Amino acid sequence: MNLLVRQGEDMKIADIKVYKIYAVWRNFVVVEVTTDNGIKGYGEGTMGDFESTVEAAILDFKPHLLSKEVNPNWAYNFLTKNFFWRGGPILMTAVSAVEQALWDAKAKELQVPLYQMLGGEVSNRIKVYANGFISGDREVDEFVKAFKKVKELGFKAAKFDPFGGSGPTITDEELKRAEDRVSAVRDAVGDNFDILVDAHGRFNIASSIRVAEMLRKYNVFWLEEPVPEEDIDSLKVVRSKSIITIATGERLVTLNRFVELINSGAADVIQPDVCHVGGLGTLSKIASLASAKYLSVAPHNPNGPIATAHTLNAMLTMPNGLIMEFWLDAPSVRKDLLTEYFELRNGYIYPPKKPGIGFDVNEDALNKYPYRKLHLEYFSKDYRYFGDIKDEPPEK
């Protein structure tokens, strides 16, 4: 769309819509901001749960934003500072989605890629790791199958959770089962492939240390969230007792909590999520704070294509960007939300050239997948990697 940029006038917010998009085992929450000169900007606030609550928060914000200038910094500050109750995952996810959409609209008005508005790219490609495939007490060959698949697709790294239903204390038997899975996966993919391990914050300190000691034999890229996300002090103990890289941060939602994490020395890799930290502005601030402590940033991104586009734009501007989460090619990705998809080559994705997020949203697809209330039991035996999940029609 080639729209005229008006000189001397501030573009205003004319409308805000929310779409809840069924995506097999979760629902995406997408915000569409329409401006008074017809530009549409898109953001995402996907949580995996509570999508109707996030939608309600966004619509609660709407009257305060209509007719205001398309200014993501103003919107973020207004929505996070001008109300008595602040923070929390629901409110910050709602803020994040709106803020992203405003960035997209503003970049489209100026007819530049979004990463140029964030200061310009420092890298011409971003390394990605595959995720979204397997958990639960699966047989070893299922894990091996999943890793072989992503390697065939061109990935050079992938993440999984080998711990089944164990936690907060891991037994000898459970630790052995996890090791069997990690060992088999390493044998299957070889040494020139990065294996990332996620514990989903389920272990206590002693079990986390045992897990880290086991994993170091297999040259894993990192251990993610070994202890619950709210307990930075315990994470610091785990890191001090472990020689493998520790990553965390996906469930922190305010800048102050990231300041605490970064200054604590509890992690090597910081994992903010653009859908929850307040949007692109805060994501960039977190990266700068981490850089000052010589820490890497690897944004958490188990989200839809619109959040992936925003995350890519932000990562292109990060000197300390390490690797980006990127979900597999399967029905639950809903690739058709974009008219064209990301280019994956040799384990990397590349900068888009179009204005805004760099990809055109397929407006027809926004209404193609009606909302269905879901709740995923993440550690149950029924949680399969989404290459195995059928995109079944809604029950009548």
Buried (B, 14 or more C-beta within 10 A) or exposed (E): EEBEEEEEEEBBBBEBBBBBBBBBBBBBBBBBBBBBBEBBBBBBBBBBBBBBBBBBBBEEBBEEBEEBBBBBEEBBEBBBEEEEEEBEBBBBBBBBBBBBBBBBBBBBBBEBBBBBBBEEBEBEBBBBBBBBBBBBBBEBEBBBBBBEBBBEEEBBBBBBBBBBEBBBEBEEEBBEBBBBBBBBBBEBBEEEBBBBBBBBBBBBBBBBBBBBBBBEEBEBBBBBBBBBBEBBEBBBBBBEEBEBBBBBBBBBBBBEBBEEBBEBBBBBBBBBBBBBBBBBBBBBBBBEBBBEEEBBBBBBBBBBBBBBBBBBBBBBBBEBBBBBBBBBBBBBBBBBBBEEBBEBEEBBBBBBEBBBBBBBBBEEBBEEBEBBEBEBEEBEEEBBBBBEBEBEEEEE
